[in-house]
């Protein structure tokens, strides 16, 4: 066997040094990596474990609903005739008492006011003219009456002349003349009284016509005042529904007296109107507690109570076949900063609840051989523990407090494939 050359000896030495260096580096890396891996494994166990705790198991009913104000003012059109809407504040805007809230077109009413005022002036002029004519007619009749009265008095004097001074024939003529003048005088008195009644009736008709015009004028002025409606209280502007179309009212629509134009809900106290399927309706009773989550603010915790449930079921909407009961949920508090009428809400009504019991997540329980088991962490190890399930809800099992588990134990979650 040939001896190694100098070059070969150097190569072997270099290789041996290289191998030794790699071994040293590997050992060093291993000494640092193993603790990290152990810590990572422990952290993984911690992140996949949960703590056994005591709490209540609830049976609940989930409902959909929306916010509404407990109190609300409705603004009606106060005009006695049709009028066009010329101004509405933006829907959803907040108004204060006294703010302008509705304006209606007043052009037609202003024209009617002017026309009625002119008619009233003409009617009063006609009354003055009629009174003058009546006074003139009565003066003429009283002149005639005075003439007849004079003739009547003269006839009375002649009729009372002594019989021995005048002939019998003349005496009879005087008596006939007296009777005639008396009749004419009395007839004239009767005509005057009848004329007065006719004149009074005519004046009454003229006055009634004028008074009717004044009533129309007052009504028109009242309608004019009703053209500019101010908010009677603070609230949020909610438009009324159009009478013929499936939409809200808008500027340009025509309304009439008594038509609901705007609703002003009072935002200081809110409640939830929920719809309950007719199958679940009998499960609700007033006084049950409820949790409310607003879709727009799911992190806001709101508590409430079932206030009332409708006696009869109705269709959920005009196209639906299923029927629902309307239920009102009162709120323990109203958060005015975020709550607005019409907001969607999810309501959880608590139907019943148990006493506090040991709870374990459903994901931590494994069923095998007719037993329910969980993996309890014991230091770095795990141990299978059999548990007795008493109750459940969609997230947790309530297990018997028989010593197998206790509050504060840490158990593993199981991975479901």
Buried (B, 14 or more C-beta within 10 A) or exposed (E): EEEEEEEEEEEEEEEEEEEEEEEEEEEEEEEEEEEEEEEEEEEEBEEBBBEBBBBBBBEBBEBBBBBBBBEBBEBBBBBBEBBBBBBBBEEEEEBEEEBEBBBBBBEBBEEBBEBBBEBBEEBBEEBEEBBEEBEEBBEEBEEBBEEBBEBBEEBBEBBEEEEEEBEEEEBEBBEEBBEEBBEBBEEBBEEBEEBBEEBEEBBEEBBEBBEBBBEBBEBBBEBBEBBBBEBEEBBBBBBBEEEEEEEEBEEEBEBEBEBBBBBBBBBEBBBBBBBBBBEBBEBBEEEBBBBBBBEEBEEEEBEBBBBEBBEEBEEBEEEEEEBBBBBBBBBEEBEEEEBBBEBEBBBBBBBEBBEBBBBBBEBBBBEEEEEBBBBBBEEEEBEEBBBBEBBBBEEBBBBEBEEBBEEEBBBBBBEEE
